[in-house]
Amino acid sequence: MSGIYLKWSQTQSYSDDSNNTSEENCHTSYLEKRRKALFGQRRQLSPFERVSGMVAQDKEDMLLGKQKQEVDPVCDQSRQSRVSLVENLSSESSINKNNLEKHTVHEEMRDIHLATKKTGILIDGEYIYVMMENIKTNTHLQDIFLLEAGRKFQCRYGSLNHTEIVGHLPGKIFLTDKGYPVLVRRPTLEEYVLHMKRTATISYPKDCAAMLMMLDASPGDVILEAGTGSGAMTLHLSRAVWTAGTVYTFETNSNHQKVAKSNIQTWKTSYNMSHAGQPWPDNICFQSGHLQDTGLQNDSVDGAVIDLEDPHLVIQTVANKLKRGRAASIYVSNLSQVVDITEVIRINKLPLTVDSVIDVTHKHWQVHPARRRRDTSPLDRLKFREDQRFI
């Protein structure tokens, strides 16, 4: 079966920012873009400024060529009342300065997240996926980086200031300082898994998708995973069971578990910045040790995923923990492991059957317009033969 997967991209807009901008101007442009994109205007920094904004302000003369009008007594009285109101609030307020600053920062982050969710713009602090592909010139680029103010993304095709990206919608094409167009957007879970830090060999997205279909994992399930590795399969399981479910993942190598925790937390942080109100659930329970030492009750899990060097050693434990009628998916690298698993099931008379053994492969196609040479058409060849006949 073959399929076509299309991703929308905006191909007609290019960034025309100057490449010779100083660091000070870049910082200023970044702040202006962030404020204009998120709030449309400067945000009030304290409760006093917000109260002052509620009071009627003076009307300015909008006609060109006229001098400023004289102060209206009513407006002057309103201004005096506003000043007295602010002074009274300042004298009566007993809020600690440090607590007020923390409260203001919290409100700023909340507004940023809400604005990001509403508008979909890119903000600093989230991970960005950049790609470029030109089959004609055989140039390819796929990378993920953290969007931070004051930094540059550099590759062999040029550099791109992070401040030029902030405030734009994903799917926009930017030009590097060398003139190469690159597409910038948020990464999918598949793309993040392929580019994240790894210590052990990851479970590739094609394998994760096949194993999830075998398990028939759904929201609310309890899944058992043997072999956390770098956390690729763990993230896919976490998304499958979502908020109501739980993933118990076991790992004996402390270094692998440390890297997996870091990768998962990094993805969750970036995901939550663009999904305000719908955060990634905390449904992963990391366990250090062997699966045989688990304290889970029998018949308590809805599915199991095994990715170990010797998976046949944990088949007995998996058979005891699985609910009746549920499935376990085992990742093997050769047929010898399949033989060992079937022998353990047969000798111990376990209530398990080998339902299917599949080899998952994906074939990538390059699609581009076909080009025909001028002298290779049937009509051209016929004319050539006729010409040769009369020579």
C-alpha positions as a Markdown table, in Angstrom:
| # | Residue | x | y | z |
|---|---|---|---|---|
| 1 | Met | 0.0 | 0.0 | 0.0 |
| 2 | Ser | 1.3 | 3.4 | -0.9 |
| 3 | Gly | 0.2 | 6.8 | 0.5 |
| 4 | Ile | 0.7 | 10.5 | 0.1 |
| 5 | Tyr | 1.3 | 12.7 | 3.1 |
| 6 | Leu | 1.1 | 16.4 | 2.4 |
| 7 | Lys | 2.0 | 19.3 | 4.7 |
| 8 | Trp | 0.7 | 22.8 | 4.1 |
| 9 | Ser | 3.4 | 25.4 | 3.6 |
| 10 | Gln | 3.3 | 29.0 | 2.7 |
| 11 | Thr | 5.6 | 29.3 | -0.4 |
| 12 | Gln | 5.0 | 32.9 | -1.5 |
| 13 | Ser | 6.3 | 34.8 | 1.5 |
| 14 | Tyr | 9.9 | 35.5 | 2.2 |
| 15 | Ser | 11.7 | 37.3 | 4.9 |
| 16 | Asp | 13.1 | 40.5 | 3.6 |
| 17 | Asp | 14.9 | 41.6 | 6.8 |
| 18 | Ser | 18.4 | 43.1 | 6.4 |
| 19 | Asn | 21.3 | 40.8 | 7.1 |
| 20 | Asn | 23.6 | 43.6 | 8.3 |
| 21 | Thr | 21.6 | 44.5 | 11.4 |
| 22 | Ser | 23.4 | 45.1 | 14.6 |
| 23 | Glu | 22.8 | 43.2 | 17.8 |
| 24 | Glu | 21.0 | 46.1 | 19.4 |
| 25 | Asn | 18.6 | 46.5 | 16.5 |
| 26 | Cys | 18.0 | 42.8 | 16.4 |
| 27 | His | 17.1 | 42.8 | 20.1 |
| 28 | Thr | 14.8 | 45.8 | 19.6 |
| 29 | Ser | 13.1 | 44.2 | 16.6 |
| 30 | Tyr | 12.6 | 41.1 | 18.6 |
| 31 | Leu | 10.8 | 42.9 | 21.5 |
| 32 | Glu | 8.7 | 44.9 | 19.0 |
| 33 | Lys | 7.7 | 41.8 | 17.1 |
| 34 | Arg | 6.8 | 39.9 | 20.3 |
| 35 | Arg | 4.7 | 42.7 | 21.8 |
| 36 | Lys | 2.9 | 43.5 | 18.6 |
| 37 | Ala | 2.2 | 39.9 | 17.7 |
| 38 | Leu | 1.1 | 38.8 | 21.2 |
| 39 | Phe | -0.7 | 41.9 | 22.6 |
| 40 | Gly | -1.0 | 44.4 | 19.8 |
| 41 | Gln | 0.3 | 47.1 | 22.2 |
| 42 | Arg | 2.5 | 47.5 | 25.2 |
| 43 | Arg | 1.2 | 45.4 | 28.1 |
| 44 | Gln | 0.5 | 47.1 | 31.5 |
| 45 | Leu | 3.2 | 46.0 | 33.9 |
| 46 | Ser | 1.5 | 46.7 | 37.2 |
| 47 | Pro | -2.1 | 46.8 | 38.6 |
| 48 | Phe | -1.7 | 50.6 | 39.1 |
| 49 | Glu | -1.2 | 51.1 | 35.3 |
| 50 | Arg | -4.2 | 48.9 | 34.6 |
| 51 | Val | -6.4 | 51.0 | 36.9 |
| 52 | Ser | -5.1 | 54.2 | 35.3 |
| 53 | Gly | -6.1 | 52.8 | 31.9 |
| 54 | Met | -9.7 | 52.4 | 33.1 |
| 55 | Val | -10.0 | 56.1 | 33.8 |
| 56 | Ala | -11.1 | 58.3 | 30.9 |
| 57 | Gln | -8.0 | 59.8 | 29.2 |
| 58 | Asp | -7.5 | 63.1 | 27.4 |
| 59 | Lys | -8.7 | 63.5 | 23.8 |
| 60 | Glu | -5.8 | 64.4 | 21.5 |
| 61 | Asp | -6.2 | 66.6 | 18.5 |
| 62 | Met | -5.9 | 64.3 | 15.4 |
| 63 | Leu | -6.0 | 67.0 | 12.8 |
| 64 | Leu | -2.7 | 67.9 | 11.2 |
| 65 | Gly | -1.4 | 71.5 | 11.2 |
| 66 | Lys | -3.4 | 72.6 | 14.3 |
| 67 | Gln | -1.9 | 73.4 | 17.7 |
| 68 | Lys | -2.7 | 71.4 | 20.8 |
| 69 | Gln | -6.0 | 72.4 | 22.3 |
| 70 | Glu | -6.3 | 74.0 | 25.7 |
| 71 | Val | -6.8 | 71.8 | 28.7 |
| 72 | Asp | -10.4 | 71.2 | 29.4 |
| 73 | Pro | -11.4 | 71.8 | 33.1 |
| 74 | Val | -13.3 | 68.5 | 33.1 |
| 75 | Cys | -10.4 | 66.6 | 31.7 |
| 76 | Asp | -8.1 | 68.3 | 34.2 |
| 77 | Gln | -10.4 | 67.4 | 37.1 |
| 78 | Ser | -10.5 | 63.8 | 35.8 |
| 79 | Arg | -6.7 | 63.7 | 35.7 |
| 80 | Gln | -6.4 | 65.0 | 39.2 |
| 81 | Ser | -8.9 | 62.3 | 40.4 |
| 82 | Arg | -6.9 | 59.7 | 38.6 |
| 83 | Val | -3.7 | 60.7 | 40.3 |
| 84 | Ser | -5.3 | 60.7 | 43.7 |
| 85 | Leu | -6.8 | 57.3 | 43.0 |
| 86 | Val | -3.4 | 55.9 | 42.2 |
| 87 | Glu | -1.9 | 57.5 | 45.2 |
| 88 | Asn | -4.6 | 56.0 | 47.5 |
| 89 | Leu | -4.2 | 52.6 | 46.0 |
| 90 | Ser | -0.4 | 52.8 | 46.4 |
| 91 | Ser | -0.7 | 53.9 | 50.1 |
| 92 | Glu | -3.3 | 51.3 | 51.0 |
| 93 | Ser | -1.6 | 48.4 | 49.1 |
| 94 | Ser | 0.2 | 45.9 | 51.4 |
| 95 | Ile | 1.4 | 43.5 | 48.7 |
| 96 | Asn | 5.0 | 42.5 | 49.0 |
| 97 | Lys | 7.2 | 43.8 | 46.1 |
| 98 | Asn | 8.7 | 40.4 | 45.4 |
| 99 | Asn | 5.3 | 38.7 | 45.4 |
| 100 | Leu | 4.0 | 41.4 | 43.0 |
| 101 | Glu | 6.8 | 40.8 | 40.6 |
| 102 | Lys | 6.2 | 37.0 | 40.6 |
| 103 | His | 2.5 | 37.6 | 40.1 |
| 104 | Thr | 3.2 | 39.9 | 37.2 |
| 105 | Val | 5.6 | 37.4 | 35.5 |
| 106 | His | 3.1 | 34.6 | 36.0 |
| 107 | Glu | 0.4 | 36.7 | 34.3 |
| 108 | Glu | 2.8 | 37.6 | 31.4 |
| 109 | Met | 3.6 | 33.9 | 30.8 |
| 110 | Arg | -0.1 | 33.1 | 30.9 |
| 111 | Asp | -1.0 | 35.8 | 28.4 |
| 112 | Ile | 1.9 | 34.7 | 26.2 |
| 113 | His | 0.6 | 31.1 | 26.2 |
| 114 | Leu | -3.0 | 32.1 | 25.6 |
| 115 | Ala | -1.9 | 34.4 | 22.7 |
| 116 | Thr | 0.2 | 31.7 | 21.2 |
| 117 | Lys | -2.7 | 29.2 | 21.4 |
| 118 | Lys | -5.1 | 31.8 | 19.8 |
| 119 | Thr | -2.8 | 33.1 | 17.1 |
| 120 | Gly | -0.5 | 30.1 | 16.6 |
| 121 | Ile | 2.6 | 32.4 | 16.3 |
| 122 | Leu | 6.1 | 31.2 | 17.2 |
| 123 | Ile | 7.6 | 32.4 | 20.4 |
| 124 | Asp | 11.0 | 32.0 | 22.1 |
| 125 | Gly | 11.4 | 29.0 | 24.3 |
| 126 | Glu | 9.8 | 26.4 | 22.0 |
| 127 | Tyr | 11.5 | 24.0 | 19.6 |
| 128 | Ile | 11.4 | 24.8 | 15.9 |
| 129 | Tyr | 11.8 | 22.5 | 12.9 |
| 130 | Val | 13.7 | 23.9 | 9.8 |
| 131 | Met | 13.9 | 22.1 | 6.5 |
| 132 | Met | 15.0 | 22.7 | 2.9 |
| 133 | Glu | 14.9 | 20.3 | 0.0 |
| 134 | Asn | 15.9 | 21.0 | -3.6 |
| 135 | Ile | 16.1 | 17.9 | -5.8 |
| 136 | Lys | 17.5 | 19.8 | -8.7 |
| 137 | Thr | 20.6 | 21.1 | -6.8 |
| 138 | Asn | 20.7 | 18.1 | -4.4 |
| 139 | Thr | 20.5 | 20.2 | -1.3 |
| 140 | His | 18.8 | 18.9 | 1.8 |
| 141 | Leu | 18.4 | 20.2 | 5.3 |
| 142 | Gln | 16.4 | 18.9 | 8.3 |
| 143 | Asp | 17.1 | 20.1 | 11.8 |
| 144 | Ile | 15.5 | 21.1 | 15.1 |
| 145 | Phe | 16.7 | 23.9 | 17.4 |
| 146 | Leu | 15.5 | 25.9 | 20.4 |
| 147 | Leu | 14.1 | 29.3 | 19.6 |
| 148 | Glu | 15.9 | 31.8 | 21.8 |
| 149 | Ala | 16.4 | 35.6 | 21.6 |
| 150 | Gly | 19.8 | 36.9 | 20.6 |
| 151 | Arg | 20.9 | 33.6 | 19.0 |
| 152 | Lys | 21.4 | 32.4 | 15.4 |
| 153 | Phe | 20.7 | 29.2 | 13.6 |
| 154 | Gln | 23.8 | 28.3 | 11.5 |
| 155 | Cys | 24.3 | 25.6 | 8.9 |
| 156 | Arg | 26.2 | 25.2 | 5.7 |
| 157 | Tyr | 23.5 | 27.0 | 3.8 |
| 158 | Gly | 23.9 | 30.2 | 5.9 |
| 159 | Ser | 22.5 | 31.6 | 9.1 |
| 160 | Leu | 19.2 | 32.9 | 10.3 |
| 161 | Asn | 18.5 | 35.2 | 13.3 |
| 162 | His | 16.0 | 33.8 | 15.8 |
| 163 | Thr | 14.6 | 37.3 | 16.2 |
| 164 | Glu | 13.4 | 37.1 | 12.5 |
| 165 | Ile | 11.3 | 34.0 | 13.3 |
| 166 | Val | 9.6 | 35.2 | 16.5 |
| 167 | Gly | 6.1 | 36.5 | 15.9 |
| 168 | His | 5.5 | 34.7 | 12.6 |
| 169 | Leu | 3.1 | 31.9 | 11.9 |
| 170 | Pro | 4.6 | 28.4 | 11.4 |
| 171 | Gly | 5.0 | 27.3 | 7.7 |
| 172 | Lys | 6.7 | 30.5 | 6.6 |
| 173 | Ile | 9.7 | 30.5 | 4.4 |
| 174 | Phe | 12.8 | 32.6 | 5.3 |
| 175 | Leu | 15.9 | 33.4 | 3.4 |
| 176 | Thr | 19.3 | 32.7 | 5.0 |
| 177 | Asp | 22.1 | 35.2 | 4.6 |
| 178 | Lys | 23.4 | 33.1 | 1.7 |
| 179 | Gly | 20.0 | 33.3 | -0.1 |
| 180 | Tyr | 18.7 | 29.8 | 0.6 |
| 181 | Pro | 15.0 | 29.5 | 1.3 |
| 182 | Val | 14.2 | 27.4 | 4.4 |
| 183 | Leu | 10.8 | 26.4 | 5.8 |
| 184 | Val | 10.2 | 27.0 | 9.5 |
| 185 | Arg | 7.5 | 25.4 | 11.5 |
| 186 | Arg | 6.8 | 23.4 | 14.7 |
| 187 | Pro | 8.1 | 19.8 | 14.7 |
| 188 | Thr | 5.8 | 16.8 | 14.9 |
| 189 | Leu | 6.4 | 14.1 | 17.4 |
| 190 | Glu | 7.9 | 11.9 | 14.6 |
| 191 | Glu | 10.4 | 14.6 | 13.7 |
| 192 | Tyr | 11.3 | 15.4 | 17.3 |
| 193 | Val | 12.0 | 11.7 | 18.0 |
| 194 | Leu | 14.3 | 11.4 | 15.0 |
| 195 | His | 16.4 | 14.5 | 16.1 |
| 196 | Met | 16.4 | 14.2 | 19.9 |
| 197 | Lys | 19.4 | 13.1 | 21.9 |
| 198 | Arg | 19.8 | 9.4 | 22.1 |
| 199 | Thr | 22.0 | 6.9 | 24.0 |
| 200 | Ala | 20.3 | 3.7 | 23.0 |
| 201 | Thr | 18.9 | 2.9 | 19.5 |
| 202 | Ile | 15.5 | 4.5 | 19.3 |
| 203 | Ser | 12.3 | 2.9 | 18.2 |
| 204 | Tyr | 11.6 | 4.6 | 14.9 |
| 205 | Pro | 8.2 | 6.1 | 14.3 |
| 206 | Lys | 7.2 | 3.5 | 11.7 |
| 207 | Asp | 7.8 | 0.8 | 14.3 |
| 208 | Cys | 6.0 | 2.7 | 17.1 |
| 209 | Ala | 3.0 | 3.2 | 14.9 |
| 210 | Ala | 2.8 | -0.6 | 14.0 |
| 211 | Met | 3.2 | -1.6 | 17.7 |
| 212 | Leu | 0.5 | 0.8 | 18.8 |
| 213 | Met | -1.9 | -0.6 | 16.2 |
| 214 | Met | -1.1 | -4.1 | 17.5 |
| 215 | Leu | -1.8 | -3.1 | 21.1 |
| 216 | Asp | -5.0 | -1.2 | 20.1 |
| 217 | Ala | -4.0 | 1.4 | 22.7 |
| 218 | Ser | -6.6 | 4.0 | 23.4 |
| 219 | Pro | -7.1 | 6.8 | 26.0 |
| 220 | Gly | -7.4 | 5.4 | 29.5 |
| 221 | Asp | -5.3 | 2.3 | 29.0 |
| 222 | Val | -2.6 | 1.2 | 31.4 |
| 223 | Ile | 0.5 | 0.2 | 29.3 |
| 224 | Leu | 3.6 | -1.7 | 30.5 |
| 225 | Glu | 6.9 | -0.9 | 28.7 |
| 226 | Ala | 10.1 | -2.9 | 29.2 |
| 227 | Gly | 13.1 | -0.9 | 28.0 |
| 228 | Thr | 12.7 | 2.9 | 28.1 |
| 229 | Gly | 15.8 | 3.5 | 26.0 |
| 230 | Ser | 15.9 | 7.1 | 24.8 |
| 231 | Gly | 12.1 | 7.6 | 25.3 |
| 232 | Ala | 10.8 | 7.5 | 21.8 |
| 233 | Met | 8.3 | 4.7 | 22.3 |
| 234 | Thr | 7.4 | 6.1 | 25.7 |
| 235 | Leu | 6.3 | 9.4 | 24.2 |
| 236 | His | 4.1 | 7.6 | 21.6 |
| 237 | Leu | 2.5 | 5.5 | 24.4 |
| 238 | Ser | 1.9 | 8.6 | 26.5 |
| 239 | Arg | 0.1 | 10.3 | 23.6 |
| 240 | Ala | -2.0 | 7.2 | 22.9 |
| 241 | Val | -3.3 | 6.7 | 26.5 |
| 242 | Trp | -3.4 | 10.5 | 27.2 |
| 243 | Thr | -4.7 | 12.0 | 30.4 |
| 244 | Ala | -6.8 | 9.1 | 31.8 |
| 245 | Gly | -4.1 | 6.5 | 31.1 |
| 246 | Thr | -0.8 | 5.5 | 32.6 |
| 247 | Val | 2.5 | 4.3 | 31.1 |
| 248 | Tyr | 4.8 | 2.2 | 33.4 |
| 249 | Thr | 8.3 | 2.1 | 31.8 |
| 250 | Phe | 11.2 | 0.1 | 33.2 |
| 251 | Glu | 14.9 | 0.6 | 32.5 |
| 252 | Thr | 18.0 | -0.9 | 34.1 |
| 253 | Asn | 20.5 | 1.5 | 32.7 |
| 254 | Ser | 20.5 | 4.7 | 34.7 |
| 255 | Asn | 22.2 | 6.7 | 31.9 |
| 256 | His | 19.5 | 5.7 | 29.5 |
| 257 | Gln | 16.7 | 6.6 | 31.9 |
| 258 | Lys | 18.3 | 10.0 | 32.6 |
| 259 | Val | 18.4 | 10.9 | 28.9 |
| 260 | Ala | 14.9 | 9.6 | 28.4 |
| 261 | Lys | 13.6 | 11.8 | 31.1 |
| 262 | Ser | 15.3 | 14.8 | 29.6 |
| 263 | Asn | 14.0 | 14.2 | 26.1 |
| 264 | Ile | 10.4 | 13.7 | 27.4 |
| 265 | Gln | 10.5 | 16.8 | 29.6 |
| 266 | Thr | 11.9 | 18.9 | 26.7 |
| 267 | Trp | 9.1 | 17.8 | 24.4 |
| 268 | Lys | 6.5 | 18.5 | 27.0 |
| 269 | Thr | 7.8 | 22.0 | 27.7 |
| 270 | Ser | 7.8 | 22.9 | 24.0 |
| 271 | Tyr | 4.4 | 21.3 | 23.5 |
| 272 | Asn | 2.8 | 23.1 | 26.4 |
| 273 | Met | 3.9 | 26.5 | 25.2 |
| 274 | Ser | 1.8 | 26.2 | 22.1 |
| 275 | His | -1.1 | 24.3 | 23.6 |
| 276 | Ala | -2.3 | 26.5 | 26.5 |
| 277 | Gly | -5.2 | 24.9 | 28.3 |
| 278 | Gln | -4.4 | 21.5 | 26.8 |
| 279 | Pro | -1.0 | 20.5 | 28.3 |
| 280 | Trp | 0.8 | 17.2 | 27.7 |
| 281 | Pro | -0.3 | 14.9 | 30.5 |
| 282 | Asp | 2.0 | 13.6 | 33.3 |
| 283 | Asn | 1.1 | 10.0 | 32.8 |
| 284 | Ile | 4.6 | 8.4 | 32.7 |
| 285 | Cys | 5.9 | 6.5 | 35.7 |
| 286 | Phe | 9.6 | 5.7 | 35.4 |
| 287 | Gln | 10.8 | 2.6 | 37.2 |
| 288 | Ser | 14.5 | 1.6 | 37.7 |
| 289 | Gly | 15.1 | -2.1 | 37.6 |
| 290 | His | 13.9 | -5.3 | 35.9 |
| 291 | Leu | 10.4 | -5.9 | 34.8 |
| 292 | Gln | 10.3 | -9.1 | 36.9 |
| 293 | Asp | 10.6 | -7.0 | 40.0 |
| 294 | Thr | 7.5 | -4.9 | 39.3 |
| 295 | Gly | 5.0 | -4.5 | 42.1 |
| 296 | Leu | 2.0 | -4.3 | 39.7 |
| 297 | Gln | -0.9 | -6.7 | 40.4 |
| 298 | Asn | -1.7 | -9.5 | 38.0 |
| 299 | Asp | -4.3 | -8.9 | 35.3 |
| 300 | Ser | -3.8 | -5.1 | 35.7 |
| 301 | Val | -2.4 | -3.8 | 32.4 |
| 302 | Asp | -4.1 | -3.3 | 29.0 |
| 303 | Gly | -1.0 | -3.9 | 26.9 |
| 304 | Ala | 2.7 | -4.4 | 27.0 |
| 305 | Val | 5.6 | -3.3 | 24.9 |
| 306 | Ile | 8.9 | -5.1 | 25.1 |
| 307 | Asp | 12.2 | -3.8 | 23.6 |
| 308 | Leu | 15.0 | -5.8 | 25.2 |
| 309 | Glu | 18.0 | -7.8 | 24.2 |
| 310 | Asp | 16.5 | -11.0 | 25.6 |
| 311 | Pro | 12.8 | -10.5 | 25.5 |
| 312 | His | 12.0 | -14.2 | 26.2 |
| 313 | Leu | 13.2 | -13.7 | 29.8 |
| 314 | Val | 10.2 | -11.5 | 30.7 |
| 315 | Ile | 7.4 | -13.4 | 28.8 |
| 316 | Gln | 6.3 | -15.1 | 32.0 |
| 317 | Thr | 5.9 | -11.8 | 33.8 |
| 318 | Val | 4.1 | -10.2 | 30.9 |
| 319 | Ala | 1.7 | -13.1 | 30.7 |
| 320 | Asn | 0.8 | -12.6 | 34.4 |
| 321 | Lys | 0.3 | -8.9 | 34.2 |
| 322 | Leu | -1.8 | -8.7 | 31.1 |
| 323 | Lys | -5.6 | -8.6 | 31.2 |
| 324 | Arg | -7.4 | -11.5 | 29.5 |
| 325 | Gly | -7.8 | -10.9 | 25.8 |
| 326 | Arg | -5.2 | -8.1 | 25.6 |
| 327 | Ala | -2.0 | -8.0 | 23.6 |
| 328 | Ala | 1.7 | -7.5 | 24.0 |
| 329 | Ser | 4.0 | -6.2 | 21.2 |
| 330 | Ile | 7.6 | -7.3 | 21.2 |
| 331 | Tyr | 10.4 | -5.6 | 19.1 |
| 332 | Val | 12.9 | -8.2 | 17.9 |
| 333 | Ser | 16.0 | -7.8 | 15.6 |
| 334 | Asn | 16.2 | -11.3 | 14.3 |
| 335 | Leu | 14.2 | -14.5 | 13.9 |
| 336 | Ser | 16.3 | -16.3 | 16.6 |
| 337 | Gln | 14.5 | -14.2 | 19.2 |
| 338 | Val | 11.1 | -15.2 | 17.8 |
| 339 | Val | 12.1 | -18.9 | 18.2 |
| 340 | Asp | 13.2 | -18.3 | 21.8 |
| 341 | Ile | 9.8 | -16.6 | 22.6 |
| 342 | Thr | 7.7 | -19.3 | 21.1 |
| 343 | Glu | 9.7 | -22.0 | 22.9 |
| 344 | Val | 9.2 | -20.2 | 26.3 |
| 345 | Ile | 5.5 | -20.1 | 25.6 |
| 346 | Arg | 5.3 | -23.8 | 24.7 |
| 347 | Ile | 7.5 | -25.1 | 27.5 |
| 348 | Asn | 5.8 | -23.1 | 30.3 |
| 349 | Lys | 2.3 | -23.5 | 28.7 |
| 350 | Leu | 1.6 | -19.8 | 28.9 |
| 351 | Pro | -1.8 | -18.5 | 27.9 |
| 352 | Leu | -0.3 | -16.7 | 25.0 |
| 353 | Thr | -0.3 | -17.2 | 21.2 |
| 354 | Val | 1.9 | -15.7 | 18.5 |
| 355 | Asp | -0.6 | -13.8 | 16.5 |
| 356 | Ser | 1.6 | -12.3 | 13.9 |
| 357 | Val | 5.2 | -11.6 | 13.0 |
| 358 | Ile | 5.7 | -8.7 | 10.6 |
| 359 | Asp | 8.6 | -6.7 | 9.1 |
| 360 | Val | 7.9 | -3.0 | 9.0 |
| 361 | Thr | 9.4 | -1.1 | 6.1 |
| 362 | His | 8.8 | 2.3 | 4.7 |
| 363 | Lys | 9.8 | 3.4 | 1.2 |
| 364 | His | 10.4 | 7.1 | 0.6 |
| 365 | Trp | 9.6 | 8.5 | -2.9 |
| 366 | Gln | 10.9 | 11.6 | -4.5 |
| 367 | Val | 8.2 | 13.3 | -6.5 |
| 368 | His | 9.2 | 16.0 | -9.0 |
| 369 | Pro | 8.0 | 17.1 | -12.5 |
| 370 | Ala | 9.3 | 15.0 | -15.3 |
| 371 | Arg | 11.3 | 16.7 | -18.0 |
| 372 | Arg | 11.6 | 15.6 | -21.6 |
| 373 | Arg | 14.5 | 16.4 | -23.9 |
| 374 | Arg | 13.7 | 18.0 | -27.2 |
| 375 | Asp | 15.2 | 15.3 | -29.4 |
| 376 | Thr | 13.7 | 12.3 | -27.7 |
| 377 | Ser | 10.1 | 12.6 | -28.7 |
| 378 | Pro | 8.7 | 10.0 | -31.2 |
| 379 | Leu | 8.1 | 12.7 | -33.8 |
| 380 | Asp | 11.7 | 13.9 | -33.6 |
| 381 | Arg | 13.0 | 10.4 | -34.0 |
| 382 | Leu | 10.8 | 9.8 | -37.0 |
| 383 | Lys | 12.1 | 13.1 | -38.6 |
| 384 | Phe | 15.6 | 12.0 | -38.0 |
| 385 | Arg | 15.1 | 8.7 | -39.7 |
| 386 | Glu | 13.5 | 10.3 | -42.7 |
| 387 | Asp | 16.4 | 12.7 | -43.0 |
| 388 | Gln | 18.9 | 9.9 | -42.9 |
| 389 | Arg | 17.1 | 8.0 | -45.6 |
| 390 | Phe | 17.6 | 10.7 | -48.2 |
| 391 | Ile | 21.2 | 11.4 | -47.4 |
